[in-house]
Amino acid sequence: MRVGIYLGYPFPVLLAGEGIGRYVVRLAAGLLYEEPGTEIHILVMPPNVTEVEQMFTRLKLEFPSRLTIYCSDDLRWINTGVPVDLWIVPWVGLESAQYLTKPLLVCLHDLAWLHVPELEDLGKWIDGTAKTLTRKAAAVICNSSYIRTCDGLDYLKLSPEKTHVIRPAAPAEEYSSFALCQEQEFREQYRLNHNYFVFPSIIRPHKNHLRLIKAFFRFKQEQTTRKTELDLVFTDYWENFYHKSELLRGCDPLFDSIKFLGRLPAHALPALYKYAAGTVVPTLFEGSCPFPILESLLMGTPVSFGRIAVAMEVIRDRGAFITFDPYDVADIQRAIGELWESGKSTAVKQKTALSYVLARTWRDVAREYHTVFDRIMG
């Protein structure tokens, strides 16, 4: 099977820091490991070729004859020059994908603007493209039953037969392939001199950074000496933060406890999780169970997260977790306090409660994709 992955973004995108970027790398790895006869052909447009080549460096070295990257924005050439049997289109906003001539398997991660009012402008931009691509698609893949129902069946009016739920997996294989940086070296490199909670995420309105920061400040204002040595760490740049003026008003004494590390390379994330005191995931909305929940538990670090539908969908034993209303600053503050007081040993209970999810691998994901491939190709 010759599988194309269409990364036809005509503008620069920081894919390595986006969920979609991590998703396609992990999916490609799963497909290559699971089926020796699978070839992966990745199409990227010129603005992003350097980053995509870097993202796939490890896989390219391991599978030099089975993974190929092409750079072009000429649709005529793409349709004749890239030898694929079908295309995986990982984002419903890739307008040029509608002109591909081979069968399309479109990933409907989410239509976030339907769920988050702040993203209404995004919806105006790509809503039409999403409808066109999913109508044209031979199959549509959703990462959760919630998205399949709300976005796929109810909003896009797709047929049940066309839509499939394939849940992502924790990146156990990927993380085990990285050499874990020693704690002292890691802390020195990123100037992490104190205990810290972490939320590894790009900054977007629905990621809910501002409420998390406000809750963290409130937690620290009710402080003991011990609490003053706790920082809150983000993996994006301060320059990208939407609410600079609001954050700075009245919070100067506490601002030094907020650390913006920028976009970390993938190999640094396991250490970031492992050496954290806890991971807090305040996102208002995701298309599947948020990656940081699974990634953090893989590295033995406990988590606290917002009660959103896609997380609750896969978590059966909710009593093992510290959850909160992501719209309620006071409730987030309470959860931060509970996570701090419970300590890292809480991760053992949480990992046990979520063992059936953590046991899922990207080879399992690939196997389910192959089932859909077989249906498409007859």
GUBA-363409 format. One line per 10 residues: their letters; for each residue x, y, z of C-alpha. Coordinates in nm, 3 decimals. Layout:
N
a	X,Y,Z; ...
% end
This chain:
378
mrvgiylgyp	0.000,0.000,0.000; 0.136,0.341,-0.101; -0.003,0.594,0.145; 0.021,0.966,0.081; 0.016,1.221,0.363; -0.087,1.559,0.226; 0.066,1.852,0.414; -0.034,2.108,0.154; -0.021,2.418,0.373; 0.051,2.711,0.135
fpvllagegi	0.173,2.929,0.424; 0.432,2.871,0.700; 0.303,2.656,0.986; 0.488,2.550,1.300; 0.379,2.190,1.256; 0.625,2.047,1.508; 0.442,2.229,1.788; 0.092,2.152,1.666; -0.116,1.849,1.755; -0.159,1.769,1.385
gryvvrlaag	0.218,1.766,1.333; 0.272,1.519,1.615; -0.024,1.315,1.495; 0.107,1.261,1.143; 0.458,1.169,1.259; 0.323,0.911,1.502; 0.074,0.778,1.247; 0.346,0.743,0.983; 0.563,0.553,1.231; 0.276,0.321,1.320
llyeepgtei	0.199,0.249,0.955; 0.564,0.175,0.874; 0.618,-0.052,1.175; 0.289,-0.236,1.143; 0.297,-0.333,0.776; 0.633,-0.398,0.603; 0.475,-0.346,0.261; 0.355,0.007,0.337; 0.525,0.304,0.173; 0.470,0.659,0.302
hilvmppnvt	0.483,0.950,0.055; 0.464,1.294,0.218; 0.376,1.602,0.016; 0.474,1.938,0.160; 0.463,2.282,0.001; 0.776,2.504,-0.008; 0.704,2.722,0.301; 0.723,2.418,0.531; 0.965,2.177,0.369; 1.254,2.237,0.611
eveqmftrlk	1.040,2.179,0.919; 0.872,1.870,0.776; 1.208,1.719,0.683; 1.323,1.777,1.041; 1.005,1.625,1.183; 1.057,1.305,0.988; 1.437,1.280,1.022; 1.433,0.979,1.254; 1.182,0.784,1.045; 1.363,0.871,0.723
lefpsrltiy	1.686,0.730,0.864; 1.511,0.413,0.977; 1.305,0.363,0.660; 1.507,0.529,0.381; 1.341,0.333,0.101; 0.987,0.343,0.238; 0.945,0.709,0.339; 0.978,0.982,0.078; 0.918,1.357,0.110; 0.818,1.563,-0.195
csddlrwint	0.808,1.942,-0.213; 0.576,2.104,-0.465; 0.277,2.335,-0.492; 0.193,2.225,-0.847; -0.126,2.019,-0.819; -0.092,1.888,-1.171; 0.251,1.746,-1.090; 0.139,1.620,-0.747; -0.143,1.419,-0.905; 0.089,1.253,-1.156
gvpvdlwivp	0.430,1.258,-0.986; 0.361,1.132,-0.633; 0.301,0.754,-0.651; 0.020,0.695,-0.401; -0.288,0.475,-0.386; -0.472,0.715,-0.156; -0.416,1.037,0.038; -0.451,1.102,0.409; -0.552,1.467,0.451; -0.479,1.550,0.818
wvglesaqyl	-0.665,1.882,0.836; -1.003,1.982,0.693; -0.872,2.331,0.610; -0.631,2.217,0.337; -0.826,2.367,0.049; -0.602,2.240,-0.231; -0.667,1.879,-0.125; -1.003,1.895,-0.303; -0.812,1.885,-0.632; -0.629,1.560,-0.558
tkpllvclhd	-0.740,1.280,-0.787; -0.668,0.972,-0.572; -0.914,0.868,-0.298; -0.909,1.090,0.010; -0.915,0.982,0.371; -0.986,1.306,0.559; -0.905,1.345,0.929; -1.179,1.535,1.108; -0.994,1.616,1.428; -1.253,1.879,1.514
lawlhvpele	-1.441,2.183,1.391; -1.326,2.387,1.687; -1.523,2.699,1.595; -1.849,2.514,1.658; -1.748,2.466,2.020; -1.537,2.774,2.104; -1.692,3.117,2.024; -1.348,3.283,2.016; -1.266,3.078,1.707; -1.559,3.206,1.501
dlgkwidgta	-1.327,3.378,1.253; -1.150,3.049,1.188; -1.485,2.895,1.105; -1.564,3.167,0.851; -1.231,3.092,0.685; -1.241,2.713,0.654; -1.602,2.602,0.709; -1.667,2.578,0.336; -1.345,2.387,0.275; -1.429,2.142,0.553
ktltrkaaav	-1.766,2.070,0.395; -1.617,2.029,0.048; -1.337,1.796,0.159; -1.551,1.574,0.377; -1.812,1.541,0.101; -1.540,1.443,-0.146; -1.368,1.203,0.095; -1.395,0.829,0.057; -1.376,0.808,0.437; -1.362,1.049,0.730
icnssyirtc	-1.164,0.964,1.043; -1.260,1.111,1.381; -1.054,1.077,1.698; -1.354,1.054,1.930; -1.719,0.954,1.925; -1.806,1.306,2.041; -1.657,1.465,1.728; -1.804,1.198,1.501; -2.151,1.272,1.639; -2.140,1.650,1.687
dgldylklsp	-1.919,1.762,1.400; -1.944,1.477,1.150; -2.300,1.348,1.167; -2.495,1.642,1.311; -2.317,1.942,1.155; -2.159,1.813,0.833; -2.445,1.564,0.775; -2.202,1.286,0.685; -2.333,0.932,0.662; -2.252,0.693,0.947
ekthvirpaa	-2.097,0.453,0.695; -1.845,0.715,0.584; -1.726,0.813,0.932; -1.497,0.607,1.153; -1.364,0.659,1.506; -0.994,0.581,1.540; -0.860,0.702,1.872; -0.499,0.824,1.900; -0.253,0.645,2.127; 0.003,0.748,2.383
paeeyssfal	0.347,0.793,2.221; 0.517,0.511,2.412; 0.724,0.395,2.114; 0.833,0.748,2.030; 0.929,0.840,2.385; 1.124,0.517,2.437; 1.334,0.598,2.129; 1.462,0.923,2.285; 1.760,0.941,2.518; 1.626,1.099,2.837
cqeqefreqy	1.820,1.407,2.941; 1.951,1.402,3.299; 1.751,1.621,3.536; 2.025,1.865,3.634; 2.129,1.916,3.272; 1.768,1.963,3.163; 1.692,2.214,3.437; 2.006,2.413,3.363; 1.931,2.421,2.990; 1.580,2.560,3.041
rlnhnyfvfp	1.650,2.752,3.365; 1.399,2.555,3.566; 1.533,2.619,3.913; 1.218,2.535,4.111; 0.950,2.270,4.123; 0.708,2.331,3.839; 0.370,2.244,3.697; 0.358,2.224,3.319; 0.103,2.268,3.042; 0.276,2.170,2.715
siirphknhl	0.072,2.341,2.445; 0.083,2.605,2.181; -0.108,2.921,2.271; -0.458,2.931,2.124; -0.776,3.089,2.268; -0.931,2.751,2.352; -0.619,2.627,2.531; -0.728,2.849,2.821; -0.386,2.973,2.936; -0.520,3.292,3.095
rlikaffrfk	-0.761,3.121,3.335; -0.488,2.875,3.432; -0.246,3.159,3.507; -0.508,3.347,3.710; -0.582,3.032,3.909; -0.211,2.971,3.964; -0.161,3.327,4.089; -0.454,3.287,4.330; -0.303,2.963,4.453; 0.030,3.132,4.515
qeqttrktel	-0.128,3.430,4.688; -0.259,3.190,4.953; 0.095,3.071,4.986; 0.327,2.909,5.227; 0.703,2.925,5.185; 0.688,2.592,5.004; 0.446,2.718,4.742; 0.665,3.013,4.646; 0.911,2.769,4.490; 0.657,2.641,4.239
dlvftdywen	0.657,2.771,3.881; 0.411,2.728,3.593; 0.573,2.632,3.263; 0.441,2.669,2.906; 0.585,2.550,2.576; 0.525,2.854,2.362; 0.656,3.209,2.340; 0.549,3.503,2.554; 0.516,3.704,2.230; 0.230,3.474,2.124
fyhksellrg	0.027,3.530,2.440; -0.305,3.703,2.372; -0.362,3.867,2.710; -0.032,4.034,2.800; -0.179,4.356,2.940; -0.446,4.179,3.146; -0.191,3.937,3.285; 0.057,4.207,3.384; -0.198,4.425,3.565; -0.159,4.376,3.938
cdplfdsikf	0.041,4.054,3.913; 0.399,4.183,3.894; 0.530,4.010,4.210; 0.412,3.671,4.080; 0.498,3.704,3.714; 0.847,3.560,3.756; 0.689,3.225,3.840; 0.548,3.193,3.485; 0.796,3.043,3.238; 0.750,3.053,2.860
lgrlpahalp	1.008,2.810,2.722; 0.918,2.844,2.354; 0.858,2.547,2.124; 1.058,2.252,2.255; 1.196,1.981,2.026; 1.009,1.652,2.050; 1.299,1.476,2.221; 1.287,1.725,2.511; 0.923,1.662,2.602; 0.971,1.336,2.797
alykyaagtv	1.215,1.511,3.032; 0.984,1.813,3.065; 0.706,1.584,3.186; 0.923,1.357,3.399; 1.081,1.631,3.608; 0.755,1.825,3.656; 0.566,1.808,3.985; 0.244,1.778,3.785; 0.073,1.852,3.454; -0.235,2.076,3.436
vptlfegscp	-0.449,2.062,3.121; -0.709,2.345,3.123; -0.811,2.329,2.756; -1.174,2.418,2.687; -1.205,2.187,2.391; -1.015,1.917,2.201; -1.101,1.667,1.933; -0.979,1.373,2.140; -0.850,1.300,2.488; -0.579,1.568,2.526
fpilesllmg	-0.231,1.437,2.443; -0.069,1.589,2.757; -0.278,1.363,2.982; -0.139,1.049,2.820; 0.212,1.186,2.770; 0.245,1.297,3.130; 0.131,0.965,3.273; 0.372,0.780,3.044; 0.652,0.967,3.221; 0.514,0.904,3.571
tpvsfgriav	0.384,1.255,3.639; 0.029,1.307,3.773; -0.225,1.518,3.587; -0.519,1.744,3.655; -0.750,1.836,3.369; -1.074,2.003,3.274; -1.391,1.801,3.252; -1.443,1.816,2.876; -1.645,1.563,2.679; -1.359,1.397,2.490
amevirdrga	-1.162,1.331,2.808; -1.462,1.197,2.999; -1.541,0.973,2.701; -1.237,0.750,2.760; -1.183,0.787,3.136; -1.396,0.536,3.324; -1.255,0.569,3.677; -1.294,0.941,3.728; -1.231,0.913,4.100; -0.860,0.856,4.033
fitfdpydva	-0.819,1.199,3.876; -0.820,1.561,3.988; -1.059,1.733,3.750; -1.209,2.081,3.730; -1.449,2.306,3.543; -1.215,2.475,3.290; -1.431,2.789,3.286; -1.411,2.836,3.665; -1.089,2.999,3.791; -1.169,2.909,4.151
diqraigelw	-1.217,2.544,4.059; -0.890,2.538,3.866; -0.722,2.690,4.173; -0.868,2.412,4.389; -0.736,2.147,4.151; -0.389,2.304,4.147; -0.385,2.286,4.526; -0.496,1.923,4.528; -0.236,1.828,4.267; 0.038,2.000,4.467
esgkstavkq	-0.064,1.836,4.795; -0.112,1.487,4.648; 0.245,1.462,4.517; 0.390,1.256,4.235; 0.284,0.922,4.384; -0.068,1.002,4.258; 0.053,0.911,3.910; 0.060,0.541,4.005; -0.313,0.540,4.079; -0.386,0.744,3.768
ktalsyvlar	-0.180,0.519,3.540; -0.361,0.214,3.675; -0.699,0.378,3.617; -0.606,0.464,3.258; -0.402,0.151,3.180; -0.636,0.036,2.902; -0.577,0.368,2.719; -0.202,0.381,2.783; -0.166,0.025,2.652; -0.289,0.132,2.309
twrdvareyh	-0.005,0.187,2.061; 0.031,0.363,1.729; 0.062,0.022,1.567; -0.293,-0.040,1.692; -0.394,0.292,1.536; -0.224,0.192,1.210; -0.404,-0.142,1.207; -0.739,0.036,1.224; -0.633,0.273,0.947; -0.543,-0.026,0.730
tvfdrimg	-0.895,-0.162,0.780; -1.032,0.164,0.638; -0.774,0.156,0.355; -0.897,-0.190,0.258; -1.257,-0.068,0.245; -1.163,0.229,0.029; -0.954,0.026,-0.213; -1.206,-0.256,-0.234
% end
